[in-house]
Amino acid sequence: MNVPATATTISPVTVSAPEVPRWTLDASHSHVAFSVRHMMISNVRGEFQKLAGEVSYDPLRPEASRVAVTIDVASLNTRDEKRDAHLRSADFFDVEHHPQMTFLSRGVARRGDGLEVVGDLTIRGTTREVTLAVEEITPEHKDPWGSRRIGASARGKIRRSDFGMRWNAALETGGMLVGDDITIQLEVELVRAG
């Protein structure tokens, strides 16, 4: 008996990439700090006390990571009220017209034991590319309330003049009152969102 041949249709198999875990920034356990040279003598340090953000991160696929952070610029604190008021003014951050700064990542790559995050930093309405060196990424831990947490440290440098903050005063002995190079240091703790 002859069996007629039948056409067999093979559907392509669709494999979707595994979802990258999402994490929210725990602002009460995170720290965004900056330092700048004062009078060419010492470094003045400050911090931003109000921030929010979300990170997509999988330690097995760090290249798929995404970072989005918003900082309330008015929350800056250098432990000197007069200096803080000047930093909030149009000479520097111009908080009245630009109350927030943002960082949105564009790419993540492995660098030794850490990561290099390249993204767009927006301050005073000006956006510039910034590179952050991320290190000390902790393994995932479960806290006493059942949430999953990770942490990391990051560092970077910017020039304030690149963001329109050019105010300065010349010193009698030469040099300028405020340095142009700003060092950024972050300590973040993240809570798994789902």
QUITA-V229912 format. One record per residue. N is the residue number from 1. RES is the residue in one small letter. SS is DSSP state (alpha for helix, beta for strand, coil for the rest). BURIAL is # if it has 9 or more other C-alpha atoms within 8 Angstrom, else .. Layout:
<<N | RES | SS | BURIAL> <N | RES | SS | BURIAL>>
This chain:
<<1 | m | coil | .> <2 | n | coil | .> <3 | v | coil | .> <4 | p | coil | .> <5 | a | coil | .> <6 | t | coil | .> <7 | a | coil | .> <8 | t | coil | .> <9 | t | coil | .> <10 | i | coil | .> <11 | s | coil | .> <12 | p | coil | .> <13 | v | coil | .> <14 | t | coil | .> <15 | v | coil | .> <16 | s | coil | .> <17 | a | coil | .> <18 | p | coil | .> <19 | e | coil | .> <20 | v | coil | #> <21 | p | coil | #> <22 | r | beta | #> <23 | w | beta | #> <24 | t | beta | #> <25 | l | beta | #> <26 | d | coil | #> <27 | a | alpha | #> <28 | s | alpha | .> <29 | h | alpha | .> <30 | s | coil | #> <31 | h | beta | #> <32 | v | beta | #> <33 | a | beta | #> <34 | f | beta | #> <35 | s | beta | #> <36 | v | beta | #> <37 | r | beta | #> <38 | h | beta | #> <39 | m | coil | #> <40 | m | coil | #> <41 | i | coil | .> <42 | s | beta | .> <43 | n | beta | .> <44 | v | beta | #> <45 | r | beta | #> <46 | g | beta | #> <47 | e | beta | #> <48 | f | beta | #> <49 | q | coil | #> <50 | k | coil | #> <51 | l | beta | #> <52 | a | beta | #> <53 | g | beta | #> <54 | e | beta | #> <55 | v | beta | #> <56 | s | beta | #> <57 | y | coil | #> <58 | d | coil | #> <59 | p | coil | .> <60 | l | coil | .> <61 | r | coil | .> <62 | p | alpha | #> <63 | e | alpha | .> <64 | a | alpha | #> <65 | s | coil | #> <66 | r | beta | #> <67 | v | beta | #> <68 | a | beta | #> <69 | v | beta | #> <70 | t | beta | #> <71 | i | beta | #> <72 | d | beta | #> <73 | v | alpha | #> <74 | a | alpha | .> <75 | s | alpha | .> <76 | l | beta | #> <77 | n | beta | #> <78 | t | coil | #> <79 | r | coil | .> <80 | d | coil | .> <81 | e | alpha | .> <82 | k | alpha | .> <83 | r | alpha | .> <84 | d | alpha | #> <85 | a | alpha | .> <86 | h | alpha | #> <87 | l | alpha | #> <88 | r | alpha | #> <89 | s | coil | #> <90 | a | coil | .> <91 | d | coil | #> <92 | f | coil | #> <93 | f | coil | #> <94 | d | coil | #> <95 | v | coil | #> <96 | e | coil | .> <97 | h | coil | .> <98 | h | coil | #> <99 | p | coil | #> <100 | q | beta | #> <101 | m | beta | #> <102 | t | beta | #> <103 | f | beta | #> <104 | l | beta | #> <105 | s | beta | #> <106 | r | beta | #> <107 | g | beta | #> <108 | v | beta | #> <109 | a | beta | #> <110 | r | beta | #> <111 | r | beta | .> <112 | g | coil | .> <113 | d | coil | .> <114 | g | beta | #> <115 | l | beta | #> <116 | e | beta | #> <117 | v | beta | #> <118 | v | beta | #> <119 | g | beta | #> <120 | d | beta | #> <121 | l | beta | #> <122 | t | beta | #> <123 | i | beta | #> <124 | r | coil | #> <125 | g | coil | .> <126 | t | beta | .> <127 | t | beta | #> <128 | r | beta | #> <129 | e | beta | .> <130 | v | beta | #> <131 | t | beta | #> <132 | l | beta | #> <133 | a | beta | #> <134 | v | beta | #> <135 | e | beta | #> <136 | e | coil | .> <137 | i | coil | #> <138 | t | coil | .> <139 | p | coil | .> <140 | e | coil | .> <141 | h | beta | .> <142 | k | beta | #> <143 | d | coil | .> <144 | p | coil | .> <145 | w | coil | .> <146 | g | coil | .> <147 | s | coil | #> <148 | r | beta | #> <149 | r | beta | #> <150 | i | beta | #> <151 | g | beta | #> <152 | a | beta | #> <153 | s | beta | #> <154 | a | beta | #> <155 | r | beta | #> <156 | g | beta | #> <157 | k | beta | #> <158 | i | beta | #> <159 | r | beta | #> <160 | r | alpha | #> <161 | s | alpha | .> <162 | d | alpha | .> <163 | f | alpha | #> <164 | g | coil | #> <165 | m | coil | #> <166 | r | coil | .> <167 | w | coil | .> <168 | n | coil | .> <169 | a | coil | .> <170 | a | beta | .> <171 | l | coil | #> <172 | e | coil | .> <173 | t | coil | .> <174 | g | coil | .> <175 | g | coil | .> <176 | m | beta | #> <177 | l | coil | #> <178 | v | beta | #> <179 | g | beta | #> <180 | d | beta | #> <181 | d | beta | #> <182 | i | beta | #> <183 | t | beta | #> <184 | i | beta | #> <185 | q | beta | #> <186 | l | beta | #> <187 | e | beta | #> <188 | v | beta | #> <189 | e | beta | #> <190 | l | beta | #> <191 | v | beta | #> <192 | r | beta | #> <193 | a | coil | .> <194 | g | coil | .>>
